[in-house]
Amino acid sequence: MVTAILTPTLLAQPARLSARVVARAYLQRVLEVAPRVEIDLGEAPSDSEAVHDLRVALRRLRNWLRLWRPFLRDTLTKRSERRLRRISSLAGEARDLEVAHAWLASPATRRFLRVRTAADWFDRRMAVEYRQARRRLSDILLRELSRTAAGLDAELRRYRVEVDLDAPGSDPAMATAVAELLGRMAARLPRALASVRRAGQVDEAHRARIAVKRLRYLLDTFDRSSRFAATAAGPLASFQHLLGNLHDAQLLASRLSTDRAAKTAARRPLRAAVQAALRRRIAALFR
């Protein structure tokens, strides 16, 4: 497994250089995981963590590119970012369906007969959608990932050096740039969390999860070379996991509310049973 660690050597280098080194390590991680995502039309995928691991690898890469865009934009193209976004979107779609299936199939969800019957019906629909999403993801990986990765790698292998005698700090060391970035992100995080006041605030909960995720991902680049980063990683991971579960439940509730087939008179009691179970889950996660 490729890791991207901000070593003391990288922290002493110019930010534009070190940001590229870490980005290329994240790109290599995507290329390591991608072959595990294969077309599988059976009831259960051969690798149950493949889509999740790919989604996380893509998220870490795209998050890093976004955070360090001011230091990368002299060579990083919008085309490469668009291609990554398209692949990441399909990975996210497939993963969301995996999560929905896991919840519908869980013993807690199926505790009562009506919920179990409803979960079976919805899960069969999700299984079909999931196989279709996984096929689309596999297809785009085969068609576009190699070309996208090659282009992005070429862009990250170089950068232009400009000497400005009137602004000697225009090309700061990575340590300076990281410290400034951590300060801004740490200041935003409490505000993002405080904005989530009710269980039904989908957008606010999503923004809070993104704020936690971005700070955590930045600290993860230190691995265990920083005691502060290692100490903060656990609580941030717990926050991200909790907010992620809340967001997944909110997404599934939204999906069920717009499902035309579930709105028919014959299926209305099934939809109501699952929605009631989801409301209980969302309330519990919010608490």
Secondary structure as the mmCIF struct_conf table of DSSP 4:
data_model
#
loop_
_struct_conf.conf_type_id
_struct_conf.id
_struct_conf.beg_label_comp_id
_struct_conf.beg_label_asym_id
_struct_conf.beg_label_seq_id
_struct_conf.end_label_comp_id
_struct_conf.end_label_asym_id
_struct_conf.end_label_seq_id
HELX_RH_AL_P HELX_RH_AL_P1 PRO A 8 ALA A 12
BEND BEND1 GLN A 13 GLN A 13
STRN STRN1 PRO A 14 PRO A 14
HELX_RH_AL_P HELX_RH_AL_P2 ALA A 15 VAL A 33
HELX_RH_3T_P HELX_RH_3T_P1 ALA A 34 ARG A 36
BEND BEND2 GLY A 42 ALA A 44
BEND BEND3 SER A 46 SER A 46
TURN_TY1_P TURN_TY1_P1 SER A 48 GLU A 49
HELX_RH_AL_P HELX_RH_AL_P3 ALA A 50 LEU A 67
TURN_TY1_P TURN_TY1_P2 TRP A 68 TRP A 68
HELX_RH_AL_P HELX_RH_AL_P4 ARG A 69 LEU A 72
TURN_TY1_P TURN_TY1_P3 ARG A 73 THR A 75
HELX_RH_AL_P HELX_RH_AL_P5 LYS A 78 ALA A 105
BEND BEND4 SER A 106 SER A 106
TURN_TY1_P TURN_TY1_P4 PRO A 107 ARG A 110
BEND BEND5 ARG A 111 PHE A 112
HELX_RH_AL_P HELX_RH_AL_P6 LEU A 113 ILE A 140
HELX_RH_PI_P HELX_RH_PI_P1 LEU A 141 LEU A 145
HELX_RH_AL_P HELX_RH_AL_P7 SER A 146 LEU A 156
TURN_TY1_P TURN_TY1_P5 ARG A 157 ARG A 157
TURN_TY1_P TURN_TY1_P6 LEU A 165 ASP A 166
TURN_TY1_P TURN_TY1_P7 PRO A 168 GLY A 169
BEND BEND6 SER A 170 ASP A 171
STRN STRN2 ALA A 173 ALA A 173
HELX_RH_AL_P HELX_RH_AL_P8 MET A 174 ALA A 194
TURN_TY1_P TURN_TY1_P8 SER A 195 SER A 195
BEND BEND7 ARG A 198 ARG A 198
TURN_TY1_P TURN_TY1_P9 ALA A 199 GLY A 200
HELX_RH_AL_P HELX_RH_AL_P9 VAL A 202 ASP A 220
TURN_TY1_P TURN_TY1_P10 THR A 221 ARG A 224
BEND BEND8 SER A 225 SER A 225
HELX_RH_AL_P HELX_RH_AL_P10 ARG A 227 THR A 258
TURN_TY1_P TURN_TY1_P11 ARG A 260 ARG A 260
HELX_RH_3T_P HELX_RH_3T_P2 ALA A 261 LYS A 263
BEND BEND9 THR A 264 THR A 264
TURN_TY1_P TURN_TY1_P12 ALA A 265 ARG A 267
HELX_RH_AL_P HELX_RH_AL_P11 ARG A 268 PHE A 286
#
